[in-house]
Amino acid sequence: MTGGAAKTERRPVGAEGAADGRALLGRAGTAERVADILRDRITEGCYAPGVRLSEESIGGALGVSRNTLREAFRLLTHERLLVHRLNRGVFVRVVTVEDLADIYRVRLLVECAAVRGLGQGPYDDGTRAAIGAIEAAVRSGETAVRERAWQQLSTANIRFHQGVAALAGSPRTDELMRGVLAELRLVFHVMDDPRRFHAPYLTRNRQIVEALEDGDAAAGEELLRSYLEDSLAQLSGAYARLIAEG
């Protein structure tokens, strides 16, 4: 299975996911802004993995030229969110099982290092504020569970892990993790069961943030490493079966 279209090819999509983005462009109709809008639509699930994107529909909805849209497609292809298939068009990428394992390999390296780098507390004001942002993501997830808002739970979990990576205090790390987590959301859109794959880990998110609030980065890292290893084991088996079924 490559990172292209799924076995059953879906109809091209476009305007229904892009129409509300035209107002966001304003007068700055650059390829980067178009890519930002399309990236958001992809990670929100408006454009599902395996579907072909319609240049005509998206370009018309956003009010941008074909050249600008193609440059935005190129940027998102570089980010591994889209794939170009010769004589067929541009598709939202279907992440492979091997890709999924590599995504988690990167997450283990980056997120665990970010926590380890804190050292033993007490921490300065900036670090405490960063930990506060992580705790806010956990609270958001807990609220989502109470309200049975499972997509909001998925978003809160992504924010949690973005916050963990942000502990490194590195804009380059933040950018790297943005791309990695965007790819991961493609996997969750295929699985389409955020309750199953996020709710069991919410308690563990709370345990990690409590360790950080206590100034115990070593315990936080150990909890995080175990969490990511268990998450990969659960997700990869289910994802492999689904991809095999087409």
Buried (B, 14 or more C-beta within 10 A) or exposed (E): BEBBBBEEBBEBBBBEBBBEBBEEBEEEBBBEBBBBBBBBBBBEBBBBBBBBBBBEBBBBBBEBEEEBBBBBBBBBBEBBBBBEEEEEBBBBBBBBBEBBEBBBEBBBEBBBBBBBEBEEBEBEEEBBEBBBBBBBBBEBBBEBBEEEBBBBBBBBBBBBBBBBBBBBEBEEBEEBBBBBBBBBBBBBBBEEEBBEBBBEBBEBBBBBBBBBBEBBBEBBBBBBBEBBEEBBEBBBEBBBEBBEEE
